[in-house]
Amino acid sequence: MTEKKRNQSEARRIADLTYPYPGCCLCGQTVGKGLAHLDHEASNNDPDNLAWL
């Protein structure tokens, strides 16, 4: 069984294309740019699993 590897640059690319607003999904702050994987699985870069924080 092969395990998927984390690819943070790919996750950021997908999030940038899917969610062009550069701010936090909770408060709207645009300073800094953190990306969360909602299911805590770093290899799951599905747009529905990503959120800017």
C-alpha positions as CSV (number, residue, x, y, z in Angstrom):
1,M,0.0,0.0,0.0
2,T,1.5,3.4,-1.0
3,E,0.9,6.3,1.3
4,K,0.1,9.7,-0.2
5,K,2.7,12.4,0.6
6,R,2.1,15.9,1.8
7,N,2.4,18.5,-1.0
8,Q,1.9,21.9,0.6
9,S,2.8,23.9,-2.6
10,E,0.2,22.0,-4.5
11,A,-2.4,22.6,-1.8
12,R,-1.7,26.4,-1.9
13,R,-1.9,26.4,-5.7
14,I,-5.3,24.7,-5.6
15,A,-6.6,27.0,-2.8
16,D,-5.4,30.1,-4.7
17,L,-7.3,29.0,-7.8
18,T,-10.4,27.9,-6.0
19,Y,-10.7,30.6,-3.4
20,P,-9.2,33.9,-4.8
21,Y,-10.1,36.0,-1.7
22,P,-6.8,36.1,0.2
23,G,-8.2,36.3,3.6
24,C,-9.2,34.1,6.5
25,C,-12.4,32.2,6.0
26,L,-13.4,33.0,9.6
27,C,-12.5,36.6,10.2
28,G,-11.5,38.0,6.8
29,Q,-8.0,39.2,8.0
30,T,-5.6,39.3,5.1
31,V,-2.3,39.5,7.1
32,G,-0.4,36.2,6.7
33,K,-1.8,33.2,4.9
34,G,-2.3,29.9,6.7
35,L,-3.9,27.0,5.0
36,A,-5.9,24.3,6.8
37,H,-6.7,20.8,5.7
38,L,-10.2,20.4,7.3
39,D,-10.0,16.6,7.6
40,H,-6.4,16.9,9.1
41,E,-5.1,14.8,6.2
42,A,-2.2,16.8,4.6
43,S,-2.3,14.7,1.4
44,N,-6.0,15.5,0.7
45,N,-5.8,18.6,-1.5
46,D,-9.4,18.5,-2.6
47,P,-10.7,22.1,-2.8
48,D,-13.5,21.2,-0.4
49,N,-10.9,20.1,2.2
50,L,-8.9,23.4,2.1
51,A,-9.5,26.7,3.9
52,W,-7.5,29.9,4.3
53,L,-6.9,30.9,7.9
